[in-house]
Amino acid sequence: MIDVMYFAWVRERIGLPKETIETRAETVADLVEELKSREERYAMAFADVSALRVAVDQELSDFDAPLSGVREIAFFPPMTGG
């Protein structure tokens, strides 16, 4: 089981701040594809992953990061200064 957290407009599109899912995905990219195939709201949220950042167990990561042993994934738009 992996906790998946959504922030900012990702959360708004999906309609959830967090969910716990069971997945067979091997990488973050695989997980994104799995989520996109669930429902239209996920497909919309993950339509352009270049507009997203991901953290794996609270560390910034890449979409090709492996999920083995991971407990938490967070998706969010890039941070801006100000």
PEQUI-V447490 format. One record per residue. N is the residue number from 1. PHI is phi in whole degrees, -180 to 180 (NA if undefined). PSI is psi in whole degrees, -180 to 180 (* if undefined). OMEGA is omega in radians with two decimals (999 if undefined). Layout:
N PHI PSI OMEGA
N PHI PSI OMEGA
//
This chain:
1 NA 139 3.14
2 -128 134 3.00
3 -82 127 3.11
4 -115 123 -3.10
5 -114 142 -3.12
6 -123 137 -3.11
7 -127 155 3.06
8 57 -133 -3.06
9 -68 -20 3.08
10 -65 -46 3.11
11 -62 -42 -3.14
12 -62 -41 -3.12
13 -71 -38 -3.11
14 -82 -31 3.11
15 88 11 3.13
16 -137 143 3.03
17 -83 -27 -3.04
18 -163 149 3.00
19 -151 155 3.08
20 -107 125 -3.09
21 -127 156 3.01
22 -104 129 -3.06
23 -140 154 3.01
24 -104 4 -3.11
25 -60 141 3.14
26 -97 -24 3.14
27 -134 169 3.07
28 -59 -42 3.14
29 -60 -41 3.08
30 -62 -41 3.12
31 -63 -43 3.12
32 -59 -46 3.13
33 -62 -40 3.11
34 -63 -45 3.13
35 -65 -43 -3.13
36 -59 -32 -3.11
37 -80 -11 -3.13
38 -67 -59 -3.03
39 -153 163 -3.13
40 -59 -37 -3.11
41 -63 -35 3.08
42 -71 -42 3.12
43 -59 -40 3.12
44 -68 -43 -3.10
45 -65 -34 -3.08
46 -108 20 -3.11
47 -61 -36 -3.12
48 -130 88 -3.09
49 -68 -15 3.07
50 -67 -17 3.11
51 -93 10 -3.09
52 -124 155 2.97
53 -119 159 -3.14
54 -135 142 3.02
55 -120 134 3.12
56 -113 118 -3.04
57 47 47 3.04
58 68 22 3.05
59 -124 130 3.09
60 -54 139 -3.05
61 -146 -178 3.09
62 -108 163 -3.13
63 -71 -13 3.08
64 -93 8 3.13
65 -65 138 3.11
66 -72 151 -3.13
67 -100 -2 -3.11
68 -59 121 3.12
69 80 0 -3.10
70 -76 139 3.13
71 -107 -24 -3.06
72 -146 136 3.06
73 -125 138 3.07
74 -128 134 3.09
75 -114 134 -3.11
76 -158 158 3.07
77 -74 161 3.12
78 -58 144 3.11
79 -79 145 3.08
80 -119 149 3.13
81 -80 171 3.08
82 153 * 999
//
